[in-house]
Amino acid sequence: MAHDPMQFPAVQPLDAHNRRLLDNVHPPAWTNPRPRDRYHLVVVGAGTAGLVTAAIGAALGARVALVERELMGGDCLNVGCVPSKAILAAARAWHAARTAAERFHGPAVSGDGDFAAVMERMRRIRADLSPVDGALRFRDQIGVDVFLGEGRFTAQDAVEVDGRTLRFHRAVIATGARAAIPPIEGVGGVECLTNETVFSLTERPEHLAVIGGGPIGCELAQAFVRFGARVTVIEGGPRILPHDDADAAEVVAAALRRDGVEILTDARVDSVAADGAGKTIRLTRGGESIQITASHLLVAAGRAPNVDGLGLEAAGVEFDEEGVLVDERMRTSSPHVYAIGDVASRYRFTHAADAQARMVVRNALFFGRGKASDLVIPWCTYTSPELAHVGLTPDEAREAEDEVQTITIPLREVDRARLEGETEGFVRVHLRAGSDTILGATIVAEHAGELITQVTQAMTAGVGLGRLGDVIHPYPTVGEALRKAADAWRREKLTPTAKRAFGLFFRTLR
C-alpha cells in the first residue's frame, strides 16, 4: 500500500526521507493484531509519554496495547524537538560563519546558504531516528500490541480501535496536544504555518510573521532570520517569554533584535487575510493601527490538549479546555484510567512526559504513590543564548519576599564566557533564606540547558548550593558560575560578628 500524501500534511514533501519516516511511525500496510482477552495496560497515544509507558510496562511483563491514530513518536520526533533542533543547529552554524570575521577576525563569508539542503538534512536525521519510536520495534522487540487507528473509550474498562475492543485493567491517556489557533478574524481563510507544518517548508520565506513570543515563536524566529528571512514577532503581552525571568527574557530579546528580528510587544492582532501570495496582518499597538504584509504566517500562540473524539465521557473521565483533570498521582476521575504528558500537565515538555510515564507505570500497575509535585522539572528555550529554568519561578520568588535569597552571577564575571565572547547572560539561584537550600534557578547562556541539569540534580538529591559549589569544575568552563554563586553565598554568611570572631582568633596566633 502506498503512502497517501494527504493523510499526514505535516510530513511533506513526500521524498525518500519522509517515506522512510512514515514506514516506521505509521507503516502504510500495517495490520492491527487480534486483541488479547484483557490487557494489563492500554496506552492511548504513542508520543513520548505513551511510548515510555508502553515500553516499561511490557519490559516488566505486563500485557500492553498501544494505540496511535497518527504518527508514532508524537510531536517530539515528527514536528517538535527533533526537527526544530536540527534546523536550530544549522542556523547557529550559518550565524557563526557570517559573524566570524567581525567577532574573531576570521575569514569573511559571502553569498547565501542552501535552505532546501538544511531542511533535507533535517528530514534525513529525523528518518534516521524514527526506528526507535517505530511500530515494528515496539511490536517485534518490545512485545507491545500496536494498534494504528482512532482509539475511543466505550466503557470504563474498554477502548475501541479499528472496530475491535481492547479491554483493560488500567489505561493511560497520553494523546498530547496540538497547536492552538487563536480566534482571530479571518484566520480560517488563511494558510497558516504551525509547528506541525513549518518543518515541511522547502523554500525560505521572504518575510515570516510570527504570532506569539513564547519558546516556539522565539526559537523559530531566530532560526529563520539567521537563514536570511525577514522576521517579525507579534506578542500580545509586554514582553516575550512571559513565563520566564524578565531579566533573562530581555537578554534573549536583545539577542533576537541584534540578529535582525523585529519584535512588536503589546500588540493585539485584529485580523489576518490572504493578500495575493502573502498574508496581511492588521494589529493595534499603543492605540495605533498597524498593517504588516508577510509572505508566511506562523502561529505559535500556545497548545490545545487532544481530548476530542476520545469518548472520555464513556470512561467517566473529566476534562476541560486545559486537558484531562488528574490528581497528584496522575489519576483521572475514573479509577482505572490515568493521564500523563501534554494532555494532562502544565509542563508540556518531552522530558516531563518521560518522567511522568516512569511514575505512572508504578502507580497504575504496582500501587505506587508517586506524586507529580515531587518531580523536579527544568525547561529550556533553545535560542542563542539559551534560557533555562528549574524550580521556583520569578513570580513565586517575589511573592515569597523575605523567605527567598537570590544570588546572581553575571557571565561577564566568568572567564570562559569572556573568552568565548558570550558575556550577555547570567546564572541566578533562589535559596531558602538562612540556608543554602536551592528553591530554583534561571540560567541564560549558551548551553544553559546543560548547566541547569547540575542544579536540577542538586535539587532532586537534596544537595544545597554549598555542596554544589564544592564540585571542582575544569577551568575554564561556564559551569564555574555555579561555584561563584556558592562563593557569593558563603561571603554573605560572613557577618560582621563572624568577622570579628575570626579577627580575635587570628590575633591569638603568634
C-alpha positions as CSV (number, residue, x, y, z in Angstrom):
1,M,0.0,0.0,0.0
2,A,1.4,3.4,-1.0
3,H,1.6,6.4,1.3
4,D,-1.3,8.9,0.9
5,P,0.3,12.3,0.6
6,M,-2.8,14.0,2.1
7,Q,-3.1,11.7,5.1
8,F,-0.3,13.5,7.1
9,P,0.1,17.0,5.7
10,A,2.7,17.8,8.3
11,V,5.1,15.2,6.7
12,Q,5.9,16.9,3.4
13,P,7.4,16.7,0.9
14,L,6.9,13.0,0.4
15,D,10.5,12.4,-0.5
16,A,12.6,9.3,0.3
17,H,13.4,10.5,3.8
18,N,9.7,11.2,4.7
19,R,8.6,7.9,3.2
20,R,11.2,6.2,5.4
21,L,9.8,8.1,8.4
22,L,6.3,7.0,7.6
23,D,7.4,3.4,7.0
24,N,8.5,3.4,10.7
25,V,6.0,5.6,12.5
26,H,2.8,4.7,10.5
27,P,3.5,1.8,8.2
28,P,1.0,2.0,5.2
29,A,0.4,-1.7,5.2
30,W,0.2,-2.2,8.9
31,T,-2.2,-4.9,10.2
32,N,-3.6,-4.5,13.7
33,P,-3.2,-7.6,15.8
34,R,-6.1,-9.6,17.3
35,P,-6.8,-8.2,20.7
36,R,-6.0,-10.2,23.9
37,D,-8.8,-11.1,26.2
38,R,-7.7,-8.3,28.6
39,Y,-4.7,-6.1,28.8
40,H,-3.0,-5.1,32.0
41,L,-2.4,-1.7,30.3
42,V,-3.8,0.1,27.3
43,V,-2.0,3.2,26.3
44,V,-3.8,5.7,24.1
45,G,-1.3,7.9,22.2
46,A,2.2,7.0,21.1
47,G,4.2,10.2,21.7
48,T,6.9,10.3,24.3
49,A,4.6,9.7,27.3
50,G,2.8,6.8,25.6
51,L,5.9,5.1,24.2
52,V,7.8,5.2,27.5
53,T,4.7,3.9,29.4
54,A,4.2,1.1,27.0
55,A,7.9,0.1,26.9
56,I,8.3,0.0,30.6
57,G,5.0,-1.9,31.1
58,A,6.0,-4.5,28.5
59,A,9.5,-4.8,29.9
60,L,8.1,-5.7,33.3
61,G,6.0,-8.4,31.8
62,A,2.6,-6.8,31.5
63,R,0.3,-7.3,28.5
64,V,0.3,-3.9,26.9
65,A,-1.6,-2.4,23.9
66,L,-0.6,0.9,22.3
67,V,-3.0,2.9,20.2
68,E,-2.0,5.7,17.8
69,R,-4.2,7.4,15.2
70,E,-1.4,9.5,13.6
71,L,2.4,9.2,13.9
72,M,4.2,7.2,16.5
73,G,6.9,9.4,18.1
74,G,4.3,12.2,18.5
75,D,5.3,15.8,18.4
76,C,8.8,15.3,19.6
77,L,10.0,13.2,16.8
78,N,7.9,14.4,14.0
79,V,7.1,18.1,14.5
80,G,8.8,19.2,17.6
81,C,12.2,18.6,19.4
82,V,13.9,16.6,16.7
83,P,13.2,18.8,13.6
84,S,13.4,22.1,15.4
85,K,16.8,21.3,17.0
86,A,18.2,20.2,13.6
87,I,17.4,23.5,12.0
88,L,18.5,25.5,15.0
89,A,21.9,23.8,14.8
90,A,22.1,24.8,11.1
91,A,21.0,28.3,11.9
92,R,23.8,28.6,14.6
93,A,26.3,27.4,12.1
94,W,25.2,29.9,9.5
95,H,25.4,32.7,12.0
96,A,28.8,31.7,13.3
97,A,30.2,31.7,9.7
98,R,28.7,35.1,9.0
99,T,30.0,36.7,12.2
100,A,33.4,35.0,12.4
101,A,35.1,38.0,10.7
102,E,33.6,40.6,13.0
103,R,33.9,38.6,16.2
104,F,37.1,36.7,15.8
105,H,38.9,38.2,12.8
106,G,38.1,35.1,10.8
107,P,37.7,34.9,7.0
108,A,34.9,36.9,5.5
109,V,31.9,34.9,4.3
110,S,29.9,35.9,1.2
111,G,26.9,34.5,-0.6
112,D,23.9,32.6,0.7
113,G,23.4,29.2,2.1
114,D,21.2,26.4,0.8
115,F,18.0,26.5,2.8
116,A,16.5,23.5,1.0
117,A,19.5,21.4,1.9
118,V,19.1,22.4,5.5
119,M,15.6,21.1,5.5
120,E,16.6,17.9,3.6
121,R,19.3,17.3,6.3
122,M,16.6,17.6,9.0
123,R,14.3,15.2,7.2
124,R,17.2,12.7,6.8
125,I,18.1,12.8,10.5
126,R,14.5,12.6,11.6
127,A,14.1,9.5,9.5
128,D,17.3,8.0,10.8
129,L,16.0,8.4,14.4
130,S,12.5,7.2,13.7
131,P,13.0,3.4,14.0
132,V,13.4,3.8,17.8
133,D,9.8,5.0,18.0
134,G,8.6,2.8,15.2
135,A,5.7,0.3,15.1
136,L,8.0,-2.6,14.1
137,R,10.3,-2.1,17.1
138,F,7.5,-1.9,19.6
139,R,5.9,-5.0,18.2
140,D,8.9,-7.2,17.5
141,Q,11.5,-6.1,20.0
142,I,9.5,-4.8,22.9
143,G,6.4,-7.0,22.7
144,V,3.7,-4.4,22.6
145,D,0.4,-4.9,20.6
146,V,0.4,-1.8,18.4
147,F,-2.9,-0.6,17.0
148,L,-2.9,2.1,14.4
149,G,-6.3,3.9,14.2
150,E,-8.7,6.1,16.1
151,G,-9.0,5.0,19.7
152,R,-12.1,5.7,21.6
153,F,-13.3,4.7,25.1
154,T,-16.5,2.8,25.1
155,A,-16.7,2.0,28.8
156,Q,-14.7,2.5,32.0
157,D,-12.6,-0.6,31.1
158,A,-12.6,-0.7,27.3
159,V,-11.2,1.2,24.3
160,E,-12.4,0.6,20.7
161,V,-10.0,0.9,17.7
162,D,-10.5,-0.3,14.2
163,G,-13.7,-1.9,15.2
164,R,-12.0,-4.0,17.9
165,T,-12.5,-3.8,21.6
166,L,-9.5,-3.6,23.9
167,R,-10.4,-4.4,27.5
168,F,-8.0,-3.3,30.2
169,H,-7.1,-3.4,33.8
170,R,-5.6,0.0,33.6
171,A,-5.4,2.6,30.8
172,V,-3.2,5.7,30.3
173,I,-4.3,8.6,28.2
174,A,-1.2,10.1,26.5
175,T,-2.7,11.9,23.5
176,G,-0.6,15.1,23.8
177,A,-1.6,18.5,22.5
178,R,-1.7,20.4,19.2
179,A,-1.0,23.9,18.0
180,A,-3.8,26.2,19.2
181,I,-5.2,28.6,16.6
182,P,-6.4,31.8,18.3
183,P,-9.9,33.3,17.5
184,I,-8.6,36.0,15.1
185,E,-10.9,37.4,12.4
186,G,-10.1,35.8,9.0
187,V,-7.6,33.2,10.4
188,G,-9.8,30.4,9.0
189,G,-9.3,31.6,5.4
190,V,-5.5,32.0,5.6
191,E,-3.0,29.2,5.2
192,C,-1.0,29.5,8.4
193,L,2.1,27.6,9.5
194,T,2.3,26.0,12.9
195,N,5.0,23.9,14.5
196,E,3.2,21.0,12.8
197,T,3.7,22.3,9.2
198,V,6.7,24.7,9.3
199,F,9.1,21.9,9.0
200,S,7.6,20.9,5.6
201,L,9.0,24.1,4.0
202,T,11.5,23.6,1.2
203,E,11.9,27.3,0.3
204,R,13.0,30.0,2.7
205,P,10.2,32.5,3.5
206,E,10.9,36.0,2.3
207,H,9.2,37.5,5.3
208,L,7.9,35.4,8.2
209,A,5.4,36.9,10.6
210,V,5.2,35.0,13.9
211,I,2.1,35.4,16.2
212,G,3.3,34.5,19.7
213,G,6.5,35.3,21.6
214,G,6.8,32.1,23.6
215,P,9.6,29.5,23.3
216,I,8.4,28.1,19.9
217,G,8.0,31.5,18.4
218,C,11.3,32.8,19.6
219,E,13.3,29.7,18.6
220,L,11.9,29.7,15.1
221,A,12.1,33.4,14.7
222,Q,15.8,33.4,15.4
223,A,16.5,30.4,13.2
224,F,14.7,31.9,10.1
225,V,16.3,35.3,10.5
226,R,19.7,33.7,10.6
227,F,18.8,31.8,7.4
228,G,18.3,35.2,5.8
229,A,14.5,35.7,6.1
230,R,12.9,38.9,7.4
231,V,11.1,38.1,10.6
232,T,8.5,39.9,12.7
233,V,7.4,38.6,16.1
234,I,4.0,39.8,17.3
235,E,3.4,39.3,21.1
236,G,0.3,40.4,22.9
237,G,1.9,40.9,26.2
238,P,4.5,43.4,27.4
239,R,7.5,41.1,26.6
240,I,8.5,37.8,25.0
241,L,8.9,34.6,27.0
242,P,6.3,35.8,29.6
243,H,6.7,32.7,31.9
244,D,10.4,33.2,32.3
245,D,12.6,35.5,34.4
246,A,12.1,39.1,33.0
247,D,15.8,39.9,33.0
248,A,16.6,36.6,31.2
249,A,13.9,37.2,28.7
250,E,15.3,40.7,27.9
251,V,18.7,39.1,27.2
252,V,17.1,36.8,24.7
253,A,15.1,39.7,23.2
254,A,18.2,41.7,22.8
255,A,19.9,38.8,21.0
256,L,16.9,38.3,18.7
257,R,16.9,42.0,17.8
258,R,20.6,42.0,17.2
259,D,20.1,39.2,14.7
260,G,17.5,41.2,12.9
261,V,14.2,40.0,14.4
262,E,11.6,42.8,14.7
263,I,9.7,42.3,18.0
264,L,6.3,44.0,18.5
265,T,5.1,43.7,22.0
266,D,1.7,44.8,23.5
267,A,0.3,44.2,20.0
268,R,-3.2,42.9,19.5
269,V,-3.8,41.1,16.2
270,D,-7.2,42.3,14.9
271,S,-7.4,40.3,11.7
272,V,-5.5,38.4,9.1
273,A,-6.2,38.0,5.4
274,A,-4.8,36.4,2.3
275,D,-3.3,39.0,0.0
276,G,-2.2,37.5,-3.2
277,A,0.8,35.3,-2.4
278,G,1.1,37.0,1.0
279,K,-0.7,37.4,4.3
280,T,-1.8,40.7,5.7
281,I,-1.9,41.1,9.5
282,R,-3.7,44.0,11.0
283,L,-2.9,44.8,14.6
284,T,-3.3,47.5,17.2
285,R,-0.3,48.7,19.2
286,G,-0.2,51.7,21.6
287,G,-3.6,52.9,20.2
288,E,-2.1,52.8,16.6
289,S,-3.3,50.6,13.8
290,I,-0.5,48.8,12.0
291,Q,-0.6,46.6,8.9
292,I,2.0,44.0,8.1
293,T,2.2,42.0,4.9
294,A,4.3,38.9,5.1
295,S,5.0,36.0,2.7
296,H,4.3,33.5,5.5
297,L,2.5,33.5,8.8
298,L,3.5,31.2,11.7
299,V,1.0,30.8,14.6
300,A,2.8,30.0,17.8
301,A,0.2,31.0,20.3
302,G,0.0,28.0,22.6
303,R,-1.1,24.5,22.7
304,A,-4.5,22.8,22.9
305,P,-5.0,19.3,24.5
306,N,-6.1,16.4,22.3
307,V,-9.3,15.3,24.0
308,D,-11.8,15.4,21.2
309,G,-13.1,12.1,19.9
310,L,-11.7,10.0,22.8
311,G,-15.0,9.1,24.3
312,L,-13.9,10.3,27.7
313,E,-17.5,10.7,28.9
314,A,-18.0,6.9,28.4
315,A,-14.9,6.3,30.6
316,G,-16.1,8.7,33.3
317,V,-13.0,10.9,32.7
318,E,-13.4,14.6,33.5
319,F,-11.7,17.2,31.3
320,D,-11.8,20.9,30.5
321,E,-10.2,23.3,28.0
322,E,-6.9,22.8,29.7
323,G,-6.9,19.0,29.3
324,V,-7.7,15.9,31.3
325,L,-8.1,16.5,35.0
326,V,-5.8,14.4,37.2
327,D,-4.7,14.2,40.8
328,E,-1.2,14.2,42.2
329,R,-0.7,10.6,41.1
330,M,-1.9,11.4,37.5
331,R,-5.2,9.5,38.2
332,T,-8.3,10.7,36.4
333,S,-11.8,10.8,37.8
334,S,-12.1,7.2,36.6
335,P,-10.4,4.8,39.0
336,H,-8.9,2.7,36.2
337,V,-7.7,5.5,33.9
338,Y,-4.6,7.7,34.2
339,A,-3.4,10.6,32.1
340,I,0.1,12.0,31.5
341,G,2.0,14.3,29.2
342,D,0.8,17.3,27.4
343,V,-2.9,16.3,27.6
344,A,-2.8,16.5,31.4
345,S,0.1,18.5,32.6
346,R,1.1,22.2,32.7
347,Y,4.7,21.1,31.9
348,R,4.4,20.4,28.2
349,F,7.9,19.1,27.6
350,T,9.2,15.8,26.3
351,H,11.3,15.2,29.4
352,A,8.3,15.9,31.7
353,A,6.2,13.4,29.7
354,D,9.0,10.9,30.1
355,A,9.3,11.4,33.9
356,Q,5.5,11.2,34.3
357,A,5.4,7.9,32.3
358,R,8.0,6.3,34.5
359,M,6.0,7.3,37.6
360,V,2.6,6.3,36.2
361,V,3.6,2.7,35.5
362,R,4.4,2.3,39.2
363,N,1.2,4.0,40.2
364,A,-1.1,2.2,37.8
365,L,0.3,-1.4,37.9
366,F,2.1,-1.6,41.3
367,F,0.1,0.6,43.7
368,G,2.8,3.2,43.6
369,R,2.3,6.5,45.3
370,G,4.5,8.7,43.2
371,K,3.3,12.4,43.0
372,A,3.7,14.8,40.1
373,S,4.6,17.6,42.5
374,D,7.7,15.6,43.6
375,L,9.2,15.8,40.1
376,V,11.8,18.5,39.7
377,I,11.2,19.5,36.1
378,P,13.5,22.0,34.3
379,W,12.8,23.7,31.0
380,C,14.9,25.3,28.3
381,T,14.2,27.6,25.4
382,Y,16.9,26.9,22.7
383,T,17.6,30.3,21.4
384,S,21.1,31.7,21.3
385,P,21.7,32.3,24.2
386,E,19.5,29.5,25.7
387,L,17.2,30.3,28.6
388,A,16.8,27.5,31.2
389,H,14.9,27.4,34.4
390,V,14.0,25.0,37.2
391,G,12.0,25.2,40.4
392,L,10.7,28.4,41.9
393,T,9.5,30.9,39.3
394,P,10.5,34.6,39.5
395,D,6.9,35.5,40.4
396,E,6.9,32.9,43.2
397,A,10.2,34.3,44.4
398,R,8.8,37.8,44.5
399,E,5.7,36.6,46.4
400,A,7.9,34.9,48.9
401,E,10.0,38.1,49.5
402,D,11.9,37.6,52.8
403,E,11.7,33.9,52.6
404,V,14.0,33.8,49.5
405,Q,17.6,34.9,49.0
406,T,18.6,35.4,45.3
407,I,22.2,35.3,44.1
408,T,23.0,36.4,40.5
409,I,26.4,35.9,38.8
410,P,26.7,37.8,35.5
411,L,28.5,35.9,32.8
412,R,30.9,38.8,32.3
413,E,32.5,37.6,35.6
414,V,33.1,34.1,34.2
415,D,36.4,33.7,32.3
416,R,35.2,31.1,29.8
417,A,32.2,33.3,28.8
418,R,34.6,36.2,28.2
419,L,36.9,34.1,26.1
420,E,34.0,32.9,24.0
421,G,32.7,36.4,23.6
422,E,29.4,35.3,25.2
423,T,29.1,37.5,28.2
424,E,25.4,38.5,27.9
425,G,23.6,36.4,30.4
426,F,23.7,35.3,34.0
427,V,23.2,32.4,36.5
428,R,20.6,33.2,39.1
429,V,19.9,30.9,42.1
430,H,17.0,31.3,44.5
431,L,17.7,29.9,48.0
432,R,15.6,29.5,51.1
433,A,16.5,32.4,53.3
434,G,19.0,31.5,56.0
435,S,20.1,28.3,54.3
436,D,21.7,27.0,51.1
437,T,18.6,25.0,50.1
438,I,18.0,25.6,46.3
439,L,14.5,26.6,45.5
440,G,15.0,27.4,41.9
441,A,17.4,28.8,39.3
442,T,17.5,30.6,36.0
443,I,20.4,30.5,33.6
444,V,20.6,32.4,30.4
445,A,23.8,31.4,28.5
446,E,24.9,29.3,25.6
447,H,24.3,25.7,26.6
448,A,22.1,26.8,29.6
449,G,20.2,23.6,29.1
450,E,23.3,21.6,30.0
451,L,24.1,23.8,33.0
452,I,20.6,23.7,34.5
453,T,20.9,19.9,34.8
454,Q,23.5,20.4,37.6
455,V,21.1,22.5,39.6
456,T,18.2,20.1,38.9
457,Q,20.3,17.1,40.0
458,A,21.2,19.0,43.2
459,M,17.6,19.8,43.9
460,T,16.5,16.3,43.2
461,A,19.1,14.9,45.6
462,G,18.6,17.5,48.3
463,V,22.1,18.9,47.8
464,G,22.5,22.6,48.8
465,L,24.3,25.3,47.0
466,G,27.3,25.0,49.3
467,R,27.9,21.3,48.4
468,L,27.2,22.1,44.7
469,G,29.9,24.8,44.9
470,D,32.3,22.2,46.3
471,V,32.2,20.4,42.9
472,I,35.5,21.0,41.1
473,H,34.9,22.3,37.6
474,P,37.5,22.1,34.8
475,Y,39.0,25.6,34.1
476,P,37.8,27.4,32.2
477,T,34.2,26.4,31.9
478,V,30.9,28.4,32.1
479,G,29.9,25.9,34.9
480,E,32.2,27.8,37.2
481,A,29.4,30.3,37.5
482,L,27.7,27.8,39.9
483,R,30.8,27.8,42.1
484,K,30.9,31.5,42.0
485,A,27.3,31.6,43.2
486,A,28.2,29.3,46.1
487,D,31.2,31.6,46.9
488,A,28.9,34.6,46.9
489,W,26.5,32.8,49.3
490,R,29.4,32.0,51.7
491,R,30.6,35.6,51.6
492,E,27.1,36.7,52.6
493,K,27.2,34.3,55.5
494,L,30.3,36.0,56.8
495,T,28.6,38.5,59.0
496,P,30.4,41.4,60.9
497,T,30.1,39.3,64.1
498,A,31.7,36.3,62.4
499,K,34.5,38.6,61.0
500,R,35.2,39.9,64.5
501,A,35.4,36.4,65.9
502,F,37.9,35.4,63.2
503,G,39.9,38.5,63.8
504,L,40.1,37.7,67.5
505,F,41.2,34.1,66.7
506,F,44.0,35.2,64.3
507,R,45.2,37.8,66.8
508,T,45.8,35.0,69.3
509,L,48.1,33.2,66.9
510,R,51.8,34.0,67.2
